[in-house]
């Protein structure tokens, strides 16, 4: 015969049965969780020394890595160039005798160009430069058929506005570069200086005012720049400049050219 249980006794037995099962499950899973925690702790203890040992090495590599130098964008300077000045002549076949006459009586003269220049650095190896240069160009007559005048010198004064690209082929302390560009030449004045027989005195008169107001020249050359101080540097440039348009539209067309060493001092901003 089964003993009849009361409602209270039934509830106590159910609670006892559930608690017993929970205790068995807890005892079964606890060792595995402890093993997992020990593995995580061991991993952290092993990884932390490794990370701490790698940090000084990484810092050293960063310090040893070459640091990119800051490129200064704008330079401003002053330049002067003593120039060998002469001209080329172009004529038709019928006027060739005039060109031959000029070639016989005329020769080169020494002129100059001077002014301010600006340089823009748009990459590590290339710059763009321009400026405002006062130039004295022309030629001289070594023999003249007019009585009392032994020779005279043509001075063509221009305001040159060059625009050049400079490409550096060396990045050492002294940097070599190639340069090429064009120049707009604004005519200012034509002055003739002449010498009389048996006299060393100079006489000057105003020459032609009908020359082209603006003509253009091509420029090509080589150069080198060297640092002088933290922001100052010296530049030496050999330029050849020749007109690509004549100074006057006439049967005998003159194309002025000049070549010389351009010396400059520049400040970097």
PyMOL commands that set and color helices and strands:
alter all, ss='L'
color gray80, all
select helices_A, chain A and resi 7-64+93-105
alter helices_A, ss='H'
color red, helices_A
select strands_A, chain A and resi 74-90+106-107+109-121+126-137+140-141+149-168+174-196+202-206+214-227+232-243+253-268
alter strands_A, ss='S'
color yellow, strands_A
deselect
rebuild
show_as cartoon
